[in-house]
Amino acid sequence: MPISNKIIDFMDKGSWIRKMFEEGIALKKQFGEENVFDLSLGNPVMEPPEEFFDELKYIASNPIKGMHRYMPNAGLEVTRQSIANELNKETNLNFSSNHIVMTCGAGGALNVVMKTLLNQGDEVVIFAPFFVEYQFYADNHGGICRVVQPDENFLPDFESLYDAINEKTKIVLINSPNNPTGVMYSKEILEKIAKIISEKEKQFDSEIFFVSDEPYRKIVFDGLEYPHIFQFHPRSIVATSHSKDLALPGERIGYIAVNPDDLNQDILIDGLVFCNRTLGFVNAPALIQYLIVNLQSITIDIRKYQEKRDFMFRELSLIGYETVLPHGAFYMFPKSPNKNDVEFIETLKEQNVLAVPGRGFGFSGHFRISYCLEDSTLEGSIPGLKAAFEHS
Ligand SMILES: Cc1ncc(COP(=O)(O)O)c(C=O)c1O
């Protein structure tokens, strides 16, 4: 075999979204673009905000000498300071540019964090349903994921969390607002998770890091306030990006923020910067770092996503789907009317509607739809969703 057996196995396990994407292309060829409703991808159709294009024009007309050269591996000072200022406003903490490491997206950030923290065989606690890449990222750095089950509202089952943490646990990784459920963790939930982590640290005389993967942090609905993790645990780290809040997933820009109250922050930050370099990222792309300096308080129009959520939630409920109301991100995770979610996805496909089975997120019996799509795609998918429900 020309490539590793493990990668062959991983490609098979982690291929649901890719598979649906390819099937979507084939269906569109057969039936025409306008007759296929692909709800499988989290690739926002929204364009970046006006302010992004203003910055782009400005920098194109006023280039800075040396701006395309190598830079410190942590990223540009001016960008990191701007992010630190924004975090200080949001958290009332005392971030400096030193606490920020610019990365190639949230995916890059998570890999850098795991590379820095994990010893061979260390465990990363994740919460089902989860972003499937976590398992591959942990494996990249010798780690193993241990999965915590959710309650009926896709919030953590605390008993399951308690049982999942052991002497090998190095990271407890949350994702809120969540892909695929859209659920957001409240302050009380973060507090409870942090309390369990602290108890377990005492029990095992260990150091566990509370890591929050939050690329959807600014996509929050119903006027809810986003609770940051930093106040709940000193060893807390945020991995995030502007892939969703500025609709820039192709630009690969994100960052890591380290809790300013972490007593061992110096060695941690040095490790993160070293790993950003040696994983081959070297530094996050230069041009886009300049572009986001003045965009830290700018977000795409959240109201549009909330309208799309309202539309899909109403229509799915009218059909009879059971869905937990999402408070953020741009996904829903309804219960599959057929217990076998893969079979149900096939039924949907017969209606030219594409979605991802729950098992693609480590949680069968549900399916994920994205609604970061054109209204015409969402509206067009409803008859197919109805027919598939009735045929199941
Ligand atoms: C939960 C979650 N984490 C991380 C990522 C990766 O984000 P990025 O494109 O910034 O690497 C995604 C992308 O969809 C995601 O949904």
The ligand as an SDF file (V2000), in Angstrom:
LIG
                    3D

 16 16  0  0  0  0  0  0  0  0999 V2000
  -16.0030   23.3350   15.4590 C   0  0  0  0  0  0  0  0  0  0  0  0
  -14.9930   23.7490   14.4650 C   0  0  0  0  0  0  0  0  0  0  0  0
  -13.7250   23.8850   14.8580 N   0  0  0  0  0  0  0  0  0  0  0  0
  -12.7590   24.2550   14.0020 C   0  0  0  0  0  0  0  0  0  0  0  0
  -13.0510   24.4950   12.6820 C   0  0  0  0  0  0  0  0  0  0  0  0
  -11.9440   24.8680   11.7590 C   0  0  0  0  0  0  0  0  0  0  0  0
  -12.0150   26.2350   11.4810 O   0  0  0  0  0  0  0  0  0  0  0  0
  -10.9580   26.9400   10.5600 P   0  0  0  0  0  0  0  0  0  0  0  0
  -11.5350   26.9870    9.1910 O   0  0  0  0  0  0  0  0  0  0  0  0
  -10.8000   28.3050   11.1330 O   0  0  0  0  0  0  0  0  0  0  0  0
   -9.7120   26.1630   10.6280 O   0  0  0  0  0  0  0  0  0  0  0  0
  -14.3590   24.3520   12.2110 C   0  0  0  0  0  0  0  0  0  0  0  0
  -14.6760   24.5620   10.8010 C   0  0  0  0  0  0  0  0  0  0  0  0
  -15.7430   24.2990   10.3100 O   0  0  0  0  0  0  0  0  0  0  0  0
  -15.3610   23.9740   13.1370 C   0  0  0  0  0  0  0  0  0  0  0  0
  -16.6300   23.8150   12.7710 O   0  0  0  0  0  0  0  0  0  0  0  0
  1  2  1  0
  2  3  1  0
  2 15  2  0
  3  4  2  0
  4  5  1  0
  5  6  1  0
  5 12  2  0
  6  7  1  0
  7  8  1  0
  8  9  2  0
  8 10  1  0
  8 11  1  0
 12 13  1  0
 12 15  1  0
 13 14  2  0
 15 16  1  0
M  END
$$$$
